[in-house]
Amino acid sequence: MKLRIMSVILAGVVFFFFHTAVYASYINPSDGYTNITTWDGYGSGTGWYGAQENNEVEPGASTGQAWDLEGFYFNESNNTLALVGGFDFVLGATALGYDWVQSGDIFLETNADTGTAANGYYEYVLAMDFTGKTYTVYDISGGGSTTKTGYTHPSQTLISGLPWSYSGGGSAVTGGTFAYVSNLTETQMGGNLGTGPHNAAFVNLSFLAPNTSFGSFFTMTCGNDTMKGAGTSSGAVPEPATILLLGFGVAALGARARKKKLDSAKEL
């Protein structure tokens, strides 16, 4: 029994260590994270709301770090997508006095369809529970699913009708928990995003087939800022922690079998 307990504890420590290590430097390029953010297409392409998505919001919208969606980053080595922003993904704009402005969900398109229907060109949606740090992936490619488009300020007519969050339908593919970090400095985020604070959510896209080109989209209730990305999934390679956990599990089962064999021998 003691051996089993020790194996479980040791496996847990290893699991925590490796999963912490994945996010230890957050989105530092040296850890494999690449900025896959693309211009969202809103604005003239120049000026403070131009092709650069960091430190910009949509034309006519409220400005400032607290409203800024800064970028999508992707780590091909473990198929991890990082959603980064000055916007508080958990609390929304509550701190600014706008309780109704909340985070949306992450939408993915995988077939290069550039239609403009609310969810017509998205094959998947990651329904995010930022409070509980959990998410569910839904396949919405077959139709029959619905999304919410959120409130749009009159001055932001260019983003009217874009999806904000998942509403229902489709089929659940996978899900789980995700890592979330908040109130980080520029140094902690790899020195790429300027003055903070910065917040980031890390979700796994290993449900995508290897070498799948995907586009990502995210916004908040009011569409104050929108963000797009474009990346390619890698081959599904087990993480070191997963391999070690499997090894510890096999070792624990082997130890248990040997103990039963010895106990049986003693009884004889």
C-alpha positions in Angstrom: 0.0 0.0 0.0 2.8 2.4 0.9 4.5 1.7 -2.5 1.3 2.6 -4.3 0.8 5.8 -2.3 4.4 6.8 -3.0 4.1 6.1 -6.7 0.9 8.3 -7.0 2.6 11.1 -5.1 5.7 11.0 -7.2 3.7 10.9 -10.4 1.8 13.9 -9.2 5.0 15.8 -8.5 6.4 15.0 -11.9 3.1 16.0 -13.6 3.1 19.3 -11.8 6.7 20.0 -12.6 6.5 19.4 -16.3 3.2 21.2 -16.7 4.5 24.1 -14.8 7.6 24.1 -16.9 5.6 24.4 -20.1 4.3 27.8 -18.9 7.3 28.9 -16.8 8.4 31.5 -19.3 4.9 32.1 -20.6 5.2 33.2 -24.2 9.0 33.5 -24.5 10.0 32.7 -28.1 12.9 30.6 -26.7 10.3 28.2 -25.3 8.8 27.6 -28.7 6.0 30.2 -28.8 5.5 32.0 -32.1 3.3 35.1 -32.6 0.7 33.9 -35.1 -1.5 37.1 -34.8 -2.8 38.4 -38.1 -4.4 41.8 -38.8 -8.1 41.5 -38.1 -9.0 43.7 -41.1 -10.6 46.5 -39.2 -9.3 50.0 -39.6 -7.4 51.5 -42.5 -4.3 49.5 -42.0 -2.3 52.5 -40.7 -2.4 54.6 -37.6 -3.1 53.5 -34.0 -5.7 50.9 -35.2 -3.7 49.5 -38.1 -2.1 46.2 -38.9 -0.4 45.9 -35.5 -2.9 44.3 -33.1 -0.9 44.9 -29.9 -1.7 48.3 -28.4 -4.7 48.9 -30.6 -8.5 48.5 -30.4 -11.1 48.9 -33.0 -11.9 52.3 -34.6 -14.1 54.4 -32.3 -13.7 52.0 -29.4 -12.5 52.6 -25.8 -8.7 52.6 -25.7 -6.2 51.5 -23.1 -4.4 48.4 -21.9 -7.4 47.1 -20.1 -9.3 46.8 -23.4 -6.4 45.5 -25.5 -6.3 42.0 -27.0 -2.6 41.6 -27.7 -2.0 38.4 -29.6 -2.4 34.7 -30.4 0.8 32.7 -29.8 1.3 29.1 -30.7 3.8 26.4 -29.6 4.0 23.7 -32.2 6.0 21.4 -29.9 2.9 20.7 -27.7 0.1 22.3 -29.8 -0.6 24.9 -27.2 -2.4 28.1 -28.2 -1.9 31.1 -26.0 -4.6 33.9 -25.9 -2.9 37.1 -24.6 -4.2 40.5 -23.7 -4.3 43.3 -21.2 -8.1 42.6 -21.1 -9.0 40.6 -17.9 -10.4 37.4 -19.4 -11.7 36.2 -16.1 -13.4 39.3 -14.7 -14.1 41.0 -18.0 -14.4 44.8 -17.7 -15.9 44.7 -14.2 -13.0 46.6 -12.9 -13.8 49.4 -15.3 -17.5 49.5 -14.3 -18.9 47.5 -17.3 -20.2 44.3 -15.8 -21.8 43.2 -19.0 -18.5 43.1 -21.0 -17.3 39.6 -20.7 -14.8 37.3 -22.6 -16.1 35.4 -25.5 -15.0 32.0 -26.8 -12.2 31.0 -29.2 -13.4 30.1 -32.7 -11.3 28.0 -35.1 -11.6 27.6 -38.9 -9.7 24.8 -40.6 -10.8 24.7 -44.2 -9.8 28.2 -45.4 -13.5 29.2 -46.0 -13.7 32.9 -45.6 -17.5 33.3 -45.6 -19.0 36.1 -43.4 -21.9 34.3 -41.7 -21.8 34.5 -37.9 -20.4 31.0 -37.5 -20.5 29.7 -41.1 -16.7 29.5 -41.6 -15.8 28.1 -38.2 -15.3 24.4 -37.8 -14.7 24.4 -34.0 -15.4 26.6 -31.0 -13.6 26.3 -27.7 -16.3 27.2 -25.2 -14.3 28.8 -22.4 -15.2 28.9 -18.7 -12.6 31.5 -17.6 -13.8 31.4 -14.0 -13.5 27.6 -13.6 -10.5 27.4 -16.0 -12.2 24.7 -18.1 -13.2 24.5 -21.7 -15.1 22.2 -24.1 -14.3 21.9 -27.8 -17.4 21.6 -30.1 -17.3 20.6 -33.7 -19.7 23.1 -35.4 -18.8 22.3 -39.0 -22.0 20.3 -39.6 -24.3 23.1 -39.0 -27.1 23.2 -36.5 -25.0 25.1 -33.9 -25.7 28.7 -32.8 -23.5 31.5 -31.5 -24.1 34.8 -29.8 -22.9 37.9 -31.6 -22.8 40.3 -28.7 -23.4 44.0 -28.5 -21.8 46.3 -31.0 -21.3 50.0 -30.6 -22.7 52.1 -33.5 -19.3 53.4 -34.3 -18.0 49.8 -34.8 -20.2 48.8 -37.7 -17.3 46.8 -39.4 -17.4 44.1 -36.7 -21.2 43.9 -36.5 -22.4 40.3 -36.6 -19.2 38.5 -35.8 -19.5 35.7 -33.2 -18.8 36.4 -29.6 -19.6 33.1 -27.8 -20.9 29.6 -28.3 -24.6 29.2 -27.7 -25.5 25.6 -28.5 -25.5 22.7 -30.9 -22.7 20.9 -32.7 -21.0 17.9 -31.1 -18.5 17.9 -28.2 -15.0 16.7 -29.2 -12.9 17.1 -26.1 -12.3 19.4 -23.2 -10.5 19.8 -19.9 -8.7 22.4 -17.8 -6.4 25.1 -19.0 -3.6 27.2 -17.5 -4.2 30.9 -16.9 -1.7 33.6 -15.8 -2.5 37.2 -14.9 -1.0 40.6 -14.1 2.3 39.8 -15.6 5.1 42.2 -16.6 6.7 42.7 -20.0 9.7 40.7 -18.9 7.6 37.8 -17.7 5.9 37.7 -21.1 9.2 37.5 -23.0 9.7 41.3 -23.5 7.5 41.4 -26.6 4.3 43.2 -25.6 5.3 46.4 -23.8 3.9 47.7 -20.5 1.5 45.4 -18.7 -0.3 44.1 -17.0 -0.7 41.1 -19.3 -3.0 38.0 -19.0 -2.8 34.8 -20.9 -4.9 31.6 -21.3 -3.2 28.4 -22.6 -5.4 25.8 -24.4 -4.4 22.6 -26.2 -5.2 22.1 -29.8 -4.1 18.4 -30.1 -7.6 17.5 -31.2 -6.7 18.9 -34.6 -5.2 16.5 -37.2 -1.4 16.8 -37.6 -0.4 19.6 -40.0 -3.8 21.3 -40.0 -3.8 24.9 -41.0 -6.1 26.9 -38.7 -7.4 30.4 -38.2 -8.4 31.6 -34.8 -10.8 34.4 -33.7 -11.7 36.0 -30.3 -13.5 39.0 -29.1 -15.4 40.2 -26.0 -19.1 41.0 -25.6 -18.9 44.6 -27.0 -16.5 43.9 -29.8 -14.2 46.7 -28.4 -11.3 44.7 -29.8 -11.1 41.6 -32.0 -8.2 39.3 -32.7 -7.3 36.8 -35.4 -4.4 34.3 -35.8 -3.2 31.8 -38.3 -1.1 28.7 -37.5 -0.5 25.0 -38.2 -0.8 22.1 -35.8 2.0 19.7 -35.4 2.0 15.9 -35.1 0.6 14.7 -31.9 3.6 14.0 -29.7 3.0 13.0 -26.0 4.4 15.5 -23.5 7.2 14.3 -21.2 4.9 14.4 -18.2 2.4 12.1 -20.0 5.2 9.7 -20.8 6.5 9.7 -17.3 3.1 9.3 -15.8 2.5 6.3 -18.0 5.8 4.8 -16.9 5.0 5.4 -13.2 1.6 3.9 -13.7 3.0 0.7 -15.3 5.6 0.5 -12.6 3.0 0.8 -9.9 0.9 -1.9 -11.4 3.9 -4.1 -11.7 4.8 -3.5 -8.0 1.2 -4.3 -7.0 1.2 -7.6 -9.0 4.5 -8.6 -7.4 3.2 -7.9 -3.9 0.1 -10.0 -4.6 2.2 -12.8 -5.8 4.4 -12.7 -2.6 1.3 -12.5 -0.3 -0.1 -15.5 -2.1 3.2 -17.4 -1.6 3.2 -16.6 2.1 -0.4 -17.9 2.5 0.7 -21.2 1.0 
